[in-house]
C-alpha cells in the first residue's frame, strides 16, 4: 500500500482510454471542476472528512485498463480514495468492487450497474442525428452499429423513433390533398445478421469495405446514414468512395463523438455529433465528491443511480452538407433561408424570391420538412444563437448576429424553444462552462 505524504489530498484514480478524444475531453471537465474547488481547499480535513482537501489524480491508461491483474496491483500500490473509470466487463467490475472505494462509472456496458454512473444520453444523441437529416429533407435512412453494445443500441432507438415520430406527425398535419412520402429504414445487422464490431464482419479490411459498400448501395438514394461512432463513420465514407457512391450526394454519413482528427482526415470530412464529454467530467467530480463526503461505497448504491448528459450538437462537415429535397421551390427556399435568416428576413421577403404564394409554399414545406417556412427561419436563427453562445460574444451581439431584433426577443424565443435562457445555456455549454458551477442534476 502506498505511503501517504504529510500533505493531505483526496487521491483520485482515473482509469480512462486516453487514446480517444472523448476520454480526454472528459478529463478536461474533471480538471476544470477540481481546479475551481482546489482554489478553496486546505490541507486539513474538516468535520465532513475529505470535503475540503485538494484532489490529486493518477491516470491509469491504455490497454492496461482492460487487465484485472494490472489494475488490482495498481489499486493496491496507489491506494486511491475514489475512482472515476470506464468498466468494460464484469470481470473488471469485480476488481473495482473489491477496492471497497467509491466508484463513478462513465461507460454503459449494460443496462444496469452496481456503480453510480454518469453517461451520455445516447437516445437523445440518436434523436439529434435524425433531426439533422430530417432538416435536410431525407426520407431514406440507415443505421450502422452493434446492437449488443448498449450505447449503440440506444443511439439507434433514438434515431429510428424520431424518424417515425416526425413522419407520423407529417401525415397527421398534412392537408387531405397532399401526399406525404413514406420513409425507408434499415440497419446492417438487420440485413446481414452480424455486427460490424465482431471479427466475423470482414476477415480483411478489403472485405469489410466491400461489405459496407454493398450494403450502402442496396438502399434507395439519397440515403442518410448514422454511424454509431466516428470510427465506423469514417470507414463508411471510405467504403462509399470505393463503391463510387458520392458523399454526400448519394449517401450522407454522420458519426458520433466528434473525434476531430478522425473526422477531418476522412475524405470528405465527416460530420459528427459532439457529446457533452466535458459536462460528463464535471458531473463525475460532483458525484464522486458526494460519495466521499457521505462515506458511501458502491455496496450501498442502487442499480438505477445514473445521470445522463445531453449531446451538445452536430458539427457539420462535408459528409452531410447537402439538401435531399426534390421540390425545386422548397429547395430554393431552404437555401435562401439558411443564407439570410440571420439577417432578420421575413416570410414576405422570402416569397419575393420564390415564385409561389405563401399558402402553397407552406403546404409544400410541411410535406417535405414537417414544418412551415417561418418555423425554418426561427430554427436557423436559434441554431446560430446556440453556436454563438459557445463563444465569448456578449448576449446583445449574439442576438444581432443571429437575426433577433433585441436581446429580450432572443431570450423569449430561446426559452420557449429550449427551456433555458441564453445565459443558462452559455453556463452549461459556453467557453466558461467548465470553470463554473457543477451540474444542477447533482445538487444536494
Secondary structure, DSSP 8 states (H G I E B T S, - for coil): -----SS--EEEEEE--TTSHHHHHHHHHHHHHHHHHHTT-BSS--TTSSTTB-EEEEEE-GGGGG-HHHHHHHHHHH--SEEEE---SHHHHHHHHHHTSEEEE---SSS--SSEEEEE-HHHHHHHHHHHHHTTT--EEEEES-TTSHHHHHHHHHHHHHHHHHHHHHHHHS-TT------EEEEHHHHHSS-TTSTTS-SSHHHHHHHHHHHHHTS-SSEEEEESSHHHHHHHHHHHHHTT--TTTTEEEEEES--HHHHHHSSS--EEEE--HHHHHHHHHHHHHHHHHTT--GGGS-TT-EEEE---EEE--GGG-------HHHHHHHHHHHHHGGGT--HHHHHTTSSS-HHHHHHHHHHHHSS-HHHHHHHHHHHHHHHHTTSS--HHHHHHHTT-SSHHHHHHHHHHHHSS-HHHHHHHHSTTGGGS---GGG--
